[in-house]
Amino acid sequence: MKTEICIVPSLAEMLRWIAEIPAAFSEDPINFPNGKISVRAVVCDLYETILAQRPDESLLQAFNAVELNKLERNRLRWVLAACWVFWHPFFRQKPFDPKKFRQLMVLDLSDLAAVMPVENLQTDQDRREELARVVLATADSVFSDETEDDFRDRLTQVDSIESHRVIALAKTKEKKAREDRAKREKEVREEMARKAAAEAAAKESRE
């Protein structure tokens, strides 16, 4: 039977763990050009190890490539990266809700892959921190030197999906502001043209 250990890995340790991801977890999934790794098989092994039960077929099917395109490749490679995080000894001894595992691996990582290339894990520490935090949150844990609120606040700060939403909203507002400004300027020009035409007509009638 699994027993929960009390020592949660530090953020620094998790950042190193992710930075040292083995080449096998960075390979392209099978069916893609040069693909070598079965994401489905990796998830199945992980699930059996950390949850002590075999995953159902509906879950495993989520890790077959739906299309052989860049977005699907990115999604499956994010799944592999998350699998590597879950292979940390802490998660292999920490019981957690299978529903939260499914939520992260099937839905949340798909959303993340839609806005962030997995290659950024190699160059951007915030992306490594984001992955560490979302996996830790799935296990209902926080870093030992942080409160629950501190942990959630920082997760929001490094949340790629939220950042993308905020940037998209800002762009939408900026576009609307430009359109409104252009509309006002057009109305001013048209009003000035009407006044000039009226003044010209009045002058002509006086003459």
Residue, then its C-alpha position, 0 to 999 in steps of 0.5 A: m500500500k502506498t504511504e504519503i511521504c511528508i517531504v515535498p520536493s522543493l521548487a529548485e529540485m523540480l526545476r532541475w528534474i525537468a531540466e534534466i528530462p531524458a532524451a526518451f521523454s523528448e522524442d517525437p511520438i510514434n506515427f510522426p516522422n522519426g517518431k520513436i515513443s508510444v505516448r499511450a504506453v508511457v502513460c499506461d506504465l505511469y498510471e499503473t505505477i502511481l495509481a496502482q491500477r490499469p487505466d481504462e481504454s477511453l483514457l489511453q485512447a486520448f494519447n493516440a495521435v488524432e492528426l499528424n500535425k504540429l499541434e498534435r505533436n506538441r500536445l503529445r510531447w507535453v504529455l511526455a514531459a508531464c509523465w517525466v515529472f510524475w516519475h519523480p519519487f515523490f509522486r510515485q509515493k503520493p496518492f491522488d485523485p485519478k480524476k485530477f490526473r485525467q483532467l491534467m493529462v487530457l484537457d489541461l495539457s491540451d490547452l497548454a499545448a495550444v498556446m505554448p511550444v513544448e521546446n520552451l521547457q528547455t529555454d524558459q525557467d517559467r515554463r519549467e516552473e509552470l509544469a512543476r506547479v500544475v503537476l504538484a497541484t494535481a497531487d493536491s500539494v504545494f511547495s513546503d516553503e509556500t502557503e496554499d495562497d502563495f502557491r496558487d498566486r505564483l501558478t497564476q503568474v506563470d500560467s501560459i493559458e491565462s497569460h495568452r488570454v490576457i494578451a489576446l484580450a488586450k489586443t482586442k481592446e487595443k484594436k477596438a480603441r483604434e477602430d473607435r479613434a478612426k471612427r471619431e476622426k472620420e466623423v470630425r472630418e466629415e463634420m468639418a467638410r459639411k461646415a466648409a461646404a455650408e460656409a462656401a454656399a452661404k458666401e456664394s449666396r451673399e455674393 
